[in-house]
Amino acid sequence: NMQNQNMNLVLSTDAKPRLKWTPELHQRFVEAVNQLGGADKATPKSLMRVMGIHGLTLYHLKSHLQAYFSLFLKYRLGKSQQSENCTDIKQEAESLQLQMEVQRKLHEQIERHLQLRIEAQGKYLQTVLKKAQETLSGYGSSSVGVELAKAELTQLVSMVNNGCPSSSFSELTETGTSSLKYVERKQMRGSMESSLTSSESSGRKEEKQPMHKHGGDPEKKRSSSPISDGICVEQPISKRTPTQRDKSGQHLRKSGLLDTIDLNRKYQNDIDSGPKAWNSYYNKLFLVMGFSFYLLLLFVDLALCSSWLQGRTLPHMTSDVNEVSGKSFDYIVVGGGTAGCPLAATLSEKFSVLLVERGSSPYGNPLVLETKNYGLSLLQTDKYTSVAQSFISNDGVPNLRGRVLGGSSAINGGFYSRASEDFVQKVGWDKEAVMGAYQWVESRIVFKPELTPWQYVAEFSFLEAGIFPYNGFSLEHIEGTKVGGSVFDEWGRRHTSADLLEAGNPNNITVLLNATVKNVIFREKGNRNETIARGIRFIKSDGNSSQTYDAYLNQAENSCSWGDVILAAGALGSPQILLLSGIGPQKHIKNRLKGVGKGMKDNPGIALLADSKPKNFPPEPPKVVGIADHFKIIIEAGILPISLNATVMPIAAKLASPESEGKLELNSTDPRENPSVTFNYLAKEKDWARCVKLGQLLERVVRSESIAFFLGLERKNELMSTEDELRKLCKKNVRTFYHYHGGCSVGSVVDKDYRVYGVKGLRVVDGSTFLESPGTNPMATLLMLGRYQGIKILEDRN
């Protein structure tokens, strides 16, 4: 009591007593905040513990902390702007001084620098051309395109050595243009990207070789944090290719030619004063640029022919069912989605693999691969061919599933975050092997994102709403506000699970596109009448024909050494295929397995739209997440298109571990049709209570000062006050987060090694085996699961 009197603590007698914050009490509060590491680290509970004042409650501290944090953000932003202004003034002064110095020395140095650049460019061209000649010399001469390329390279080397006469260059350019005509237009459009990716991946493999030469497992030598400074440990494809080329050549192009052109534009008077010298300079400059352009054309020509010259880094992909029909493989993976691609890549290290995907290739599709088109592929759906297939659950909630190589990783928001340690322990996975599998994925297709203004606003609004602590960038599933990983690189390109196929042995993988598996083929053996998977039966996905085709597993003398048919068709596809194959709960089904199609769950969520009118921001995926209420509530914000020319700004939250569950049943014997699925959103009372808390948190975020300031709106302090109103909000606005799972759960349909009970040679490895959705988003764990189970299968075979 004496302590409270000294601090002038004044409380009312209300149910939620008000508190008068005296200067002494506020100073005590500030000291406690600083002791805990600042306003972005302190929490109401930790403050109450540190301050130790009787009568002070979490209610008082929470409201005061939010107000203090808002002031803290404004102060920090103000200081940042002041610092930026000072920096800009200093930079302008330095720039003026530098321009004066450059102007004084320009004529003295330009000829000397130009000569050095031309010599360096010549050496660079010689080195590259000789390497290209050596590469071509290793292949046969049956191809007309290869012969022309050899002749052009020889002529170009001679020209470089003799001083690069312009007339010869003109002749050579005409020859190069004619050689390009040998490549069909269709091949140029379809294989350009995959061929260039092949070249880039070759460079990446050379980069990895030294790690293997030193012995040991290269994955174990990686650090526990595989991402730093905005790029992967192994650089992303779009950045990796330039760094493999001659660095002096890259420096020449960037700081040499471009800087010189920039200086020419700035100092036009100096150009006019010495026309003869500058005419000579331009002749030499454009000659060098001309050779660089021709070299680029030549490399494109060689890249288009790379399938003839050096095989494919990406595996062979085909939509011709006749190439696969009747053939046998060591393993058959059904579903080239988030888990299927890394699984196939891993198995291909030692065995032949058939990967069957019901959709098309993502390569060459800008709606899939470019960040600026995020969400547009979800607006253009049809029955058989679109990359996203729409369906409506029996709950009346619209939903989507991936129908493209790469699966949902090719159409989702690309947010990457691992599962929690508790989840890994609960499932029974090996912790070290799981981390190794995560890092294998992250080193290839995961990036540290750069936040856009809207994502910064989302980050601040989560903190204003009390989602503490602030964890910065992290791939771990930890409570608070954090920035997660992304499969979008800094150049705005999406990297799907299909990119992981490059990490396997491309000679051992055959990818069959636009083919839908109808059922698994079985055979009976022995007196015990055992059921053994023998292969698959599939049809074309285009809907024009119902003709069936078969592919088989390789047979061996010892049946125990056979490979497996592995279903990785997703939470809807895998139980659907099992039911179509005669494996399920119905009494008339031969292989009765009660759990097939049971335990279907989807994470229910609600979303509120930030009023962006009359502004129309470009689409962008979420990069920041808030994890609250002991991991039960997850909230994120993005910008989604609703048409080609309009977007909305939803702030959405989901229940992480719902108790309500439903079921999946066949709707048709045609595997191209969606099955009938019911999720029973919010059927359990506990889910209703959590949804009310979710609504309260979502409102605090939407009505934060950060969002109001960003959109230029007046902040509204009033919130929904009754539980009934929030229940109506949940019931009316319940939506999916596309994280549905279940239907082939571990312990019910498959064992801990993901083998289907009662059937030999048949496994399920995808989200249908989960009892709950891991992490903030399941994509990271599904990618990991494909790699993890692939390694386990290889170890078992050994």
C-alpha positions in Angstrom: 0.0 0.0 0.0 2.8 2.4 0.8 4.3 1.7 -2.6 1.0 2.4 -4.3 0.7 5.7 -2.4 4.2 6.7 -3.4 3.4 6.1 -7.1 0.0 8.0 -6.8 -1.9 5.0 -8.2 -5.6 6.0 -8.4 -8.2 3.4 -9.2 -11.9 3.6 -9.6 -14.4 1.0 -8.4 -15.7 0.0 -11.8 -15.6 -3.6 -13.1 -12.7 -2.5 -15.3 -11.3 0.2 -13.1 -9.8 3.2 -14.7 -6.3 4.3 -13.8 -4.8 7.7 -13.6 -1.3 7.6 -15.0 0.7 10.0 -12.9 4.2 11.2 -14.1 5.9 9.0 -11.5 3.9 6.0 -12.6 4.6 6.6 -16.3 8.3 7.0 -15.6 8.2 3.7 -13.8 6.5 2.3 -16.9 9.1 3.7 -19.3 11.9 2.3 -17.2 10.3 -1.1 -17.3 9.8 -0.9 -21.1 13.5 0.0 -21.6 14.5 -2.8 -19.3 12.6 -5.3 -21.5 14.3 -4.1 -24.7 11.9 -1.4 -26.0 8.3 -1.0 -26.9 8.4 -3.5 -29.7 9.7 -6.2 -27.3 7.7 -5.6 -24.1 4.5 -7.4 -23.4 1.8 -6.5 -20.8 2.6 -9.6 -18.8 6.3 -8.9 -18.7 5.7 -5.3 -17.7 3.4 -6.2 -14.9 6.1 -8.6 -13.6 8.9 -6.0 -13.8 6.9 -3.1 -12.4 5.5 -5.1 -9.5 2.9 -2.6 -8.5 -0.1 -3.9 -6.6 -3.4 -3.1 -8.3 -1.9 -2.6 -11.7 -3.7 -5.0 -14.1 -3.1 -6.3 -17.6 -6.0 -4.2 -18.8 -4.3 -1.0 -17.8 -0.9 -2.0 -19.1 -2.2 -3.3 -22.5 -4.0 0.0 -23.4 -1.1 2.1 -22.1 1.5 0.0 -24.0 -0.5 0.3 -27.3 -0.6 4.1 -26.9 3.0 4.3 -26.0 4.0 2.1 -28.9 2.1 4.3 -31.4 4.0 7.3 -30.2 7.2 5.3 -30.4 6.5 4.4 -34.0 5.8 8.0 -34.9 9.0 9.1 -33.2 11.1 6.5 -34.9 9.6 7.3 -38.3 10.2 11.0 -37.7 13.9 10.4 -36.8 14.2 8.2 -39.9 12.9 11.0 -42.1 15.2 13.6 -40.5 18.1 11.2 -41.0 17.2 10.6 -44.6 16.9 14.4 -45.3 20.3 15.0 -43.9 21.7 12.2 -45.9 20.1 13.5 -49.1 21.6 17.0 -48.6 25.0 15.5 -48.0 24.7 13.2 -51.0 23.7 16.1 -53.2 26.8 18.1 -52.1 29.0 15.2 -52.7 27.4 14.6 -56.1 28.0 18.2 -57.2 31.6 18.0 -56.1 32.1 14.7 -57.9 30.5 16.1 -61.1 33.0 19.0 -61.1 35.9 16.6 -60.7 34.7 14.3 -63.4 34.2 17.2 -65.8 37.7 18.4 -65.2 39.3 15.0 -65.8 36.9 13.7 -68.4 39.0 14.5 -71.5 42.2 13.4 -69.9 41.0 10.0 -69.0 38.4 9.0 -71.6 40.8 7.6 -74.2 42.9 5.7 -71.7 39.9 4.1 -70.1 38.3 3.4 -73.4 41.3 1.5 -74.6 41.4 -0.6 -71.4 37.7 -1.4 -71.8 38.1 -2.5 -75.3 41.0 -4.7 -74.5 39.2 -6.2 -71.5 36.1 -6.8 -73.6 38.2 -8.5 -76.3 39.7 -10.8 -73.8 36.4 -11.6 -72.3 34.9 -12.4 -75.8 37.9 -14.6 -76.6 37.5 -16.5 -73.3 33.8 -17.1 -73.8 34.0 -18.0 -77.4 36.9 -20.5 -76.8 34.8 -22.2 -74.1 31.8 -22.4 -76.4 34.1 -23.9 -79.1 35.4 -26.5 -76.6 31.8 -27.3 -75.7 30.7 -27.7 -79.2 33.7 -29.9 -80.1 32.4 -32.6 -77.8 29.2 -33.2 -79.8 28.5 -34.9 -83.1 28.2 -33.0 -86.4 24.9 -34.5 -87.5 22.9 -31.4 -86.7 22.9 -28.5 -89.2 22.5 -26.0 -86.3 25.5 -27.3 -84.5 27.7 -27.1 -87.7 26.6 -23.5 -88.3 27.3 -22.6 -84.7 30.8 -24.0 -85.0 31.5 -22.1 -88.1 30.2 -18.8 -86.7 32.3 -19.2 -83.5 35.4 -19.9 -85.5 34.8 -16.8 -87.7 34.0 -14.7 -84.6 37.2 -15.7 -82.8 39.2 -14.8 -85.9 37.5 -11.4 -86.1 38.2 -10.6 -82.4 41.9 -11.5 -82.8 42.2 -9.4 -85.9 40.6 -6.2 -84.4 36.9 -6.8 -85.1 36.4 -5.1 -88.5 32.9 -3.7 -88.9 32.3 -5.1 -92.3 33.0 -8.6 -91.2 30.7 -8.1 -88.2 27.9 -7.1 -90.5 28.4 -10.2 -92.6 28.5 -12.4 -89.6 25.3 -10.9 -88.2 23.5 -11.8 -91.4 24.9 -15.4 -91.1 23.8 -15.6 -87.5 20.3 -14.4 -88.4 19.9 -17.1 -91.0 21.0 -19.8 -88.6 18.4 -18.8 -86.2 15.7 -19.6 -88.8 16.5 -23.3 -88.3 14.8 -23.1 -85.0 11.1 -23.5 -85.2 9.0 -20.7 -83.8 7.0 -23.1 -81.6 10.2 -24.6 -80.1 11.6 -21.1 -79.5 8.5 -20.1 -77.5 8.0 -23.3 -75.6 11.6 -24.2 -74.7 13.3 -20.8 -74.3 12.8 -20.6 -70.6 13.5 -24.2 -69.8 16.6 -24.2 -72.0 18.0 -21.0 -70.3 17.1 -22.5 -66.9 19.1 -25.5 -67.9 22.2 -23.4 -68.6 21.8 -21.6 -65.3 21.4 -24.8 -63.4 24.5 -26.2 -65.0 26.4 -23.2 -63.5 24.8 -23.9 -60.2 25.9 -27.6 -60.2 29.5 -26.5 -60.9 29.2 -24.1 -58.0 28.2 -27.0 -55.6 30.9 -29.4 -56.6 33.7 -28.1 -54.2 31.4 -28.8 -51.2 31.2 -32.5 -52.2 34.9 -32.8 -52.8 35.8 -32.0 -49.3 33.7 -35.0 -48.2 30.8 -35.3 -45.8 27.2 -34.3 -46.3 27.0 -30.9 -47.8 23.6 -30.3 -46.2 25.0 -30.8 -42.7 27.6 -28.1 -43.4 25.0 -25.4 -44.0 24.3 -23.0 -41.2 21.1 -23.2 -39.3 19.8 -20.1 -40.9 20.0 -20.7 -44.6 18.9 -17.3 -45.7 20.7 -14.0 -45.3 20.9 -10.6 -46.9 17.9 -11.1 -49.0 19.2 -14.1 -51.1 19.5 -17.8 -50.7 22.7 -19.5 -49.4 22.9 -20.8 -53.0 21.9 -17.7 -55.0 18.5 -17.7 -56.8 18.5 -18.6 -60.4 17.9 -15.0 -61.6 20.9 -13.7 -59.6 23.1 -16.8 -59.9 23.7 -16.7 -63.7 25.4 -13.3 -63.9 27.7 -14.1 -61.0 29.0 -17.2 -62.7 30.3 -15.2 -65.7 33.6 -13.3 -65.8 33.3 -10.6 -63.1 35.6 -8.2 -64.9 33.2 -8.4 -67.9 30.2 -7.7 -65.6 32.0 -4.8 -64.0 32.9 -3.5 -67.5 29.3 -3.5 -68.7 27.9 -1.9 -65.5 30.5 0.6 -64.4 32.2 1.1 -67.8 29.9 1.4 -70.8 26.8 2.5 -68.9 28.6 5.1 -66.8 30.3 6.5 -69.9 27.0 6.8 -71.7 25.6 8.5 -68.6 28.5 11.0 -68.5 28.0 11.7 -72.2 24.4 12.7 -71.6 25.4 15.0 -68.7 28.2 16.8 -70.5 26.9 17.5 -74.0 29.0 20.7 -74.2 32.2 18.7 -73.8 31.1 16.3 -76.6 30.5 19.2 -78.9 33.9 20.7 -78.2 35.8 17.6 -79.5 33.7 16.0 -82.3 36.6 14.1 -83.8 37.7 12.4 -80.6 34.1 11.6 -79.7 33.2 10.2 -83.1 36.1 7.8 -82.8 34.9 7.0 -79.3 31.4 6.2 -80.5 32.6 4.1 -83.4 34.6 1.9 -81.0 31.9 1.9 -78.4 29.1 0.8 -80.7 31.4 -1.8 -82.2 31.9 -3.4 -78.8 28.2 -3.2 -78.0 27.4 -4.8 -81.4 29.6 -7.7 -80.7 28.0 -8.1 -77.2 24.6 -8.1 -78.9 25.6 -10.7 -81.4 27.1 -12.9 -78.7 23.8 -12.8 -76.9 22.0 -13.9 -80.1 24.4 -16.7 -80.5 24.0 -17.9 -77.0 20.2 -17.8 -77.4 20.7 -20.0 -80.5 22.8 -22.4 -78.5 20.4 -22.4 -75.6 17.5 -23.4 -77.9 19.7 -26.2 -79.2 20.7 -27.3 -75.7 18.4 -30.3 -75.8 20.5 -31.6 -78.7 23.9 -30.6 -77.3 24.0 -31.6 -73.6 20.7 -33.1 -72.5 18.2 -31.4 -70.2 18.8 -30.2 -66.7 15.1 -30.1 -66.2 13.7 -33.7 -66.8 11.9 -34.7 -69.9 8.4 -33.4 -69.9 5.7 -34.6 -72.3 1.9 -34.5 -72.8 2.0 -37.5 -75.2 0.5 -40.4 -73.2 1.9 -42.8 -75.8 5.4 -42.0 -74.6 4.6 -43.5 -71.2 1.8 -46.0 -71.9 2.9 -49.6 -71.3 6.3 -48.6 -69.8 7.7 -49.5 -66.4 9.5 -47.4 -63.8 11.1 -48.0 -60.3 8.7 -45.5 -58.7 5.5 -43.8 -59.9 4.6 -40.5 -58.2 1.0 -39.4 -58.7 0.8 -35.6 -58.5 3.5 -33.1 -59.4 2.6 -30.7 -56.7 4.2 -29.2 -53.6 5.2 -32.5 -52.1 5.4 -34.6 -55.3 8.2 -32.7 -57.1 10.8 -32.8 -54.3 9.9 -36.4 -53.7 10.4 -37.3 -57.3 13.7 -35.4 -57.4 15.0 -37.2 -54.4 14.1 -40.7 -55.6 15.6 -40.0 -59.0 19.1 -39.9 -57.4 19.1 -43.7 -57.6 16.0 -44.9 -59.4 13.8 -44.2 -62.4 10.7 -42.1 -61.6 7.5 -41.4 -63.5 5.9 -38.2 -62.2 2.3 -37.8 -63.4 0.7 -34.3 -63.3 -2.9 -33.6 -64.3 -2.1 -30.0 -65.3 0.4 -28.3 -67.6 3.9 -26.8 -67.1 4.2 -23.5 -65.3 7.2 -22.4 -67.4 6.4 -19.7 -69.9 3.2 -18.8 -68.1 3.5 -15.2 -66.8 0.3 -15.5 -64.7 2.1 -18.1 -62.6 5.7 -16.9 -62.6 5.5 -13.1 -62.2 4.7 -11.3 -59.0 2.9 -8.5 -60.7 0.3 -11.1 -61.9 -0.2 -12.5 -58.4 -3.7 -13.8 -58.0 -4.8 -13.4 -61.6 -4.6 -17.1 -62.3 -7.2 -17.6 -59.6 -9.7 -15.5 -61.6 -9.4 -17.6 -64.8 -10.7 -21.1 -64.1 -12.3 -23.6 -66.3 -13.3 -27.3 -66.1 -10.2 -29.0 -67.5 -7.2 -26.8 -68.4 -6.8 -23.8 -66.1 -3.9 -23.8 -63.6 -6.4 -23.4 -60.7 -9.5 -25.6 -60.4 -12.4 -24.2 -58.5 -14.9 -26.1 -56.4 -17.5 -25.2 -53.8 -17.7 -27.3 -50.6 -21.0 -28.6 -49.3 -20.7 -25.8 -46.7 -21.2 -23.3 -49.6 -17.7 -21.9 -49.4 -15.9 -21.3 -52.7 -12.4 -22.9 -52.8 -9.5 -23.7 -55.2 -7.0 -26.4 -55.9 -3.8 -26.4 -58.0 -3.8 -28.0 -61.4 -0.3 -27.3 -62.7 3.2 -28.7 -62.3 4.2 -27.3 -58.9 0.7 -27.6 -57.5 -0.5 -25.0 -55.1 3.1 -23.6 -54.8 2.4 -22.2 -58.3 -0.8 -20.3 -57.4 -0.6 -19.4 -53.7 0.9 -16.4 -51.9 4.3 -18.0 -51.7 4.6 -17.4 -47.9 7.2 -19.8 -46.5 7.3 -20.6 -42.7 8.4 -23.9 -41.1 6.3 -26.0 -38.7 6.7 -25.6 -35.0 9.0 -27.9 -33.0 5.9 -29.2 -31.2 4.4 -30.3 -34.5 7.6 -32.1 -35.6 7.7 -33.9 -32.2 4.0 -34.8 -32.2 4.2 -36.3 -35.7 7.3 -38.3 -34.8 9.8 -37.0 -37.4 13.5 -37.0 -36.9 14.4 -33.5 -35.9 17.8 -33.3 -37.6 16.5 -34.9 -40.8 13.6 -32.5 -40.9 16.0 -29.5 -40.6 18.2 -30.9 -43.3 15.2 -31.3 -45.6 14.0 -27.8 -44.9 17.4 -26.4 -45.7 17.6 -28.4 -48.9 14.4 -26.7 -50.1 15.4 -23.2 -48.7 18.8 -23.2 -50.4 17.0 -23.5 -53.8 13.7 -21.7 -53.9 13.2 -19.6 -50.8 14.2 -15.9 -50.4 14.1 -13.1 -47.9 11.5 -10.6 -49.2 11.8 -6.9 -49.4 8.8 -5.3 -47.8 6.5 -3.0 -49.7 4.9 0.1 -48.1 1.7 -1.9 -47.5 3.6 -4.7 -45.8 5.3 -2.2 -43.5 1.9 -0.8 -42.7 0.6 -4.3 -42.0 3.6 -5.0 -39.7 3.0 -1.8 -37.7 -0.8 -2.4 -37.5 -0.2 -5.9 -36.1 2.1 -4.5 -33.4 -0.5 -1.7 -32.6 -3.1 -4.4 -32.1 -0.9 -6.0 -29.5 0.6 -9.0 -31.4 4.0 -9.0 -29.6 6.9 -9.5 -29.7 8.4 -8.3 -32.9 10.6 -11.1 -34.3 11.9 -9.5 -37.5 12.7 -12.0 -40.3 12.3 -15.6 -39.3 11.4 -18.9 -40.8 10.5 -20.4 -37.5 6.9 -20.7 -36.2 7.0 -18.3 -33.3 4.4 -16.2 -31.6 4.3 -12.5 -32.4 4.8 -10.4 -35.5 7.4 -11.5 -38.1 8.5 -11.4 -41.7 8.5 -14.9 -43.3 10.3 -16.3 -46.3 9.0 -16.2 -49.9 9.2 -18.2 -53.1 9.2 -14.9 -55.0 12.8 -13.7 -55.7 13.9 -10.0 -55.8 13.3 -9.9 -59.5 9.6 -10.7 -59.1 9.8 -14.3 -60.3 8.0 -17.2 -58.5 10.0 -20.4 -57.8 7.6 -23.4 -57.5 8.3 -26.9 -56.3 8.8 -27.8 -60.0 12.2 -26.0 -59.8 13.3 -28.6 -57.3 13.2 -31.2 -60.1 16.5 -29.7 -61.3 18.1 -31.0 -58.0 17.5 -34.6 -59.0 18.9 -36.7 -61.8 17.0 -35.5 -64.9 17.9 -38.6 -66.8 15.9 -40.7 -64.3 12.7 -38.6 -64.3 9.9 -38.6 -66.8 7.2 -36.0 -66.3 3.9 -36.8 -67.9 1.7 -33.6 -68.1 -2.0 -33.2 -68.7 -2.8 -36.8 -67.5 -5.2 -37.6 -64.7 -4.8 -40.9 -62.8 -8.0 -42.9 -62.6 -7.0 -45.6 -60.3 -4.2 -47.8 -59.0 -3.7 -51.2 -60.6 -3.3 -54.1 -58.2 -2.4 -57.8 -58.5 -3.0 -60.7 -56.2 -0.2 -63.0 -55.0 0.2 -66.0 -52.8 -2.2 -68.0 -50.6 -2.7 -65.0 -48.4 -4.3 -63.1 -51.3 -2.1 -60.1 -50.6 -2.9 -56.9 -52.4 0.1 -55.4 -54.2 0.3 -52.2 -56.2 1.4 -52.9 -59.8 1.0 -49.6 -61.5 -1.5 -46.9 -62.5 -4.3 -46.3 -65.0 -4.7 -42.8 -66.4 -6.6 -40.7 -68.9 -6.0 -37.4 -70.7 -7.0 -34.4 -68.7 -8.5 -32.4 -71.6 -11.9 -34.1 -71.3 -12.1 -35.1 -74.9 -11.6 -38.8 -74.4 -12.1 -41.4 -71.7 -9.6 -43.9 -73.2 -7.4 -45.3 -70.5 -3.6 -45.9 -70.5 -1.4 -47.9 -68.1 2.1 -47.5 -66.6 3.7 -50.1 -64.4 6.3 -50.6 -61.7 9.4 -52.4 -62.6 9.2 -56.1 -61.5 12.1 -57.8 -59.7 12.8 -61.3 -58.6 12.4 -60.4 -55.0 9.0 -58.7 -54.7 10.2 -56.9 -51.5 12.6 -54.8 -53.5 9.9 -53.4 -55.8 9.3 -49.7 -55.7 6.0 -48.0 -54.9 3.1 -46.1 -56.3 3.2 -42.9 -54.2 0.1 -40.7 -54.2 0.9 -37.0 -53.8 -2.2 -35.6 -55.3 -3.2 -33.4 -52.4 -5.9 -33.5 -49.7 -8.7 -33.9 -52.3 -6.9 -35.9 -55.0 -5.3 -38.7 -52.9 -8.4 -39.9 -51.0 -10.3 -39.6 -54.3 -7.9 -41.9 -56.1 -8.0 -44.4 -53.2 -11.8 -44.5 -53.4 -11.7 -44.9 -57.1 -9.2 -47.8 -56.7 -11.5 -49.6 -54.3 -9.9 -48.6 -51.0 -12.3 -46.9 -48.6 -14.9 -47.2 -45.9 -17.9 -48.5 -47.9 -19.0 -52.1 -47.3 -19.0 -53.0 -50.9 -15.4 -51.9 -51.4 -13.0 -54.8 -51.5 -10.2 -53.2 -49.5 -12.1 -51.7 -46.7 -10.3 -48.8 -44.9 -12.6 -46.7 -42.8 -10.4 -43.7 -42.6 -10.3 -42.8 -46.3 -12.0 -39.5 -46.8 -12.6 -39.0 -43.1 -11.2 -36.2 -40.8 -11.3 -33.6 -43.6 -10.4 -30.2 -42.1 -10.0 -26.6 -43.4 -8.8 -23.6 -41.5 -11.8 -21.2 -41.3 -11.1 -17.6 -41.5 -12.6 -14.2 -41.9 -11.4 -11.1 -43.8 -12.0 -7.4 -43.6 -11.2 -5.1 -46.5 -9.2 -1.9 -46.0 -10.9 0.9 -47.9 -8.4 1.8 -50.6 -10.8 3.9 -52.8 -10.1 5.7 -55.0 -6.6 4.2 -55.0 -6.0 1.0 -56.8 -2.8 -0.7 -55.7 -1.0 -3.4 -57.7 -1.4 -7.0 -56.5 1.1 -8.3 -53.9 1.4 -11.4 -51.8 1.6 -11.3 -48.0 5.1 -11.2 -46.5 4.3 -10.3 -42.8 2.3 -12.5 -40.4 0.9 -12.0 -36.9 0.7 -15.1 -34.7 -1.4 -14.6 -31.6 -3.4 -16.3 -28.8 -1.0 -19.1 -28.2 -0.6 -19.9 -31.9 -4.4 -20.3 -32.4 -4.9 -17.1 -34.5 -2.8 -16.2 -37.6 -3.3 -12.9 -39.5 -1.8 -11.5 -42.7 -2.5 -8.9 -45.3 -2.0 -8.7 -49.1 -3.5 -7.1 -52.1 -5.6 -9.3 -54.4 -7.0 -8.7 -57.8 -10.8 -8.9 -58.3 -10.4 -8.2 -62.0 -7.7 -7.4 -64.5 -7.9 -3.7 -63.5 -9.1 -3.7 -59.9 -7.7 -4.9 -56.6 -8.9 -5.2 -52.9 -6.8 -5.1 -49.7 -8.0 -7.9 -47.5 -6.7 -8.3 -43.9 -7.5 -11.9 -43.2 -7.2 -14.1 -40.1 -7.6 -17.8 -39.7 -8.1 -20.4 -36.9 -4.9 -22.4 -36.8 -6.2 -25.7 -35.2 -10.0 -26.1 -35.7 -11.7 -29.0 -34.0 -14.5 -29.2 -36.5 -14.1 -31.8 -39.2 -15.9 -33.2 -42.2 -15.6 -35.8 -44.9 -14.9 -36.5 -48.6 -16.9 -38.7 -50.9 -16.9 -39.6 -54.6 -19.1 -37.3 -56.7 -18.3 -39.2 -60.0 -16.2 -42.0 -61.3 -14.5 -39.5 -63.6 -11.3 -38.5 -61.8 -11.3 -35.1 -63.6 -14.4 -34.1 -61.6 -14.0 -32.7 -58.1 -15.1 -35.0 -55.3 -17.8 -34.0 -52.8 -16.3 -32.5 -49.7 -17.7 -31.1 -46.5 -15.6 -29.2 -43.9 -18.3 -28.3 -41.3 -16.7 -24.9 -40.6 -17.3 -23.7 -37.0 -19.4 -26.8 -36.1 -17.7 -27.0 -32.7 -18.5 -24.4 -30.0 -14.8 -24.0 -29.2 -14.2 -22.9 -32.8 -17.0 -20.3 -32.4 -15.4 -18.9 -29.3 -12.0 -18.6 -31.0 -13.6 -16.9 -34.0 -15.0 -14.2 -31.8 -11.5 -13.5 -30.4 -10.2 -13.6 -34.0 -12.8 -11.0 -35.0 -11.8 -8.7 -32.1 -8.2 -8.9 -33.0 -8.9 -8.3 -36.7 -10.9 -5.2 -35.9 -8.1 -3.7 -33.8 -5.8 -4.2 -36.8 -8.1 -2.7 -39.4 -8.8 0.3 -37.2 -5.1 1.0 -36.3 -3.5 4.4 -36.8 -1.0 2.9 -39.3 -3.7 1.8 -41.7 -5.7 5.0 -41.3 -2.6 7.1 -42.0 -1.6 5.0 -45.0 -5.0 5.2 -46.7 -5.6 8.8 -45.7 -8.7 7.9 -43.6 -10.0 9.2 -40.3 -9.3 6.6 -37.6 -12.5 5.1 -36.1 -12.1 4.1 -32.4 -15.4 2.3 -32.0 -15.2 -1.5 -32.2 -18.0 -4.1 -32.3 -18.9 -4.5 -28.7 -21.1 -7.6 -28.5 -20.3 -11.2 -28.9 -23.5 -11.7 -31.0 -22.3 -9.2 -33.6 -19.0 -11.0 -33.9 -20.6 -14.4 -34.2 -22.7 -13.0 -37.1 -19.5 -11.7 -38.7 -18.0 -15.2 -38.4 -21.0 -16.9 -39.8 -21.6 -14.5 -42.7 -18.0 -14.1 -43.7 -16.4 -17.5 -43.1 -13.9 -18.3 -45.8 -11.2 -20.7 -46.6 -7.4 -20.1 -46.3 -6.9 -23.0 -48.9 -5.1 -25.0 -46.2 -7.4 -28.0 -46.2 -6.0 -31.3 -45.1 -6.9 -34.8 -43.9 -8.6 -37.7 -45.7 -5.6 -40.1 -45.5 -4.4 -39.4 -42.0 -1.4 -41.1 -40.4 -2.7 -43.8 -38.1 -6.0 -44.1 -39.9 -5.1 -44.7 -43.5 -1.3 -44.8 -43.6 1.4 -45.9 -41.0 4.3 -43.7 -39.8 6.2 -44.5 -43.0 3.2 -43.3 -45.1 2.4 -46.9 -46.4 -1.3 -47.5 -47.0 -2.6 -50.2 -44.5 -3.3 -53.5 -46.1 -1.6 -52.8 -49.5 2.0 -53.4 -50.5 3.8 -50.9 -52.7 1.4 -48.0 -52.1 2.1 -44.8 -50.1 0.5 -41.4 -49.6 2.8 -38.4 -49.1 1.0 -35.1 -49.0 -1.3 -32.9 -46.9 -4.0 -35.5 -46.8 -2.0 -37.3 -44.1 -2.0 -34.3 -41.7 -4.2 -34.1 -38.7 -3.6 -30.3 -38.5 -2.1 -27.7 -40.8 1.5 -27.0 -39.8 3.0 -23.6 -39.3 1.4 -20.4 -40.6 1.1 -21.9 -44.0 1.6 -25.7 -44.9 3.6 -25.1 -48.1 7.1 -25.1 -46.4 6.3 -28.4 -44.5 4.9 -30.1 -47.6 8.1 -29.2 -49.6 10.1 -30.6 -46.7 8.0 -33.7 -46.4 8.7 -34.7 -50.1 12.4 -34.4 -49.5 12.3 -36.1 -46.1 10.2 -39.1 -47.2 12.3 -39.5 -50.3 15.5 -39.8 -48.2 13.8 -42.2 -45.9 12.7 -44.4 -48.8 16.2 -44.4 -50.2 17.7 -45.3 -46.8 15.2 -48.2 -46.5 16.1 -49.5 -49.9 19.8 -49.5 -49.0 
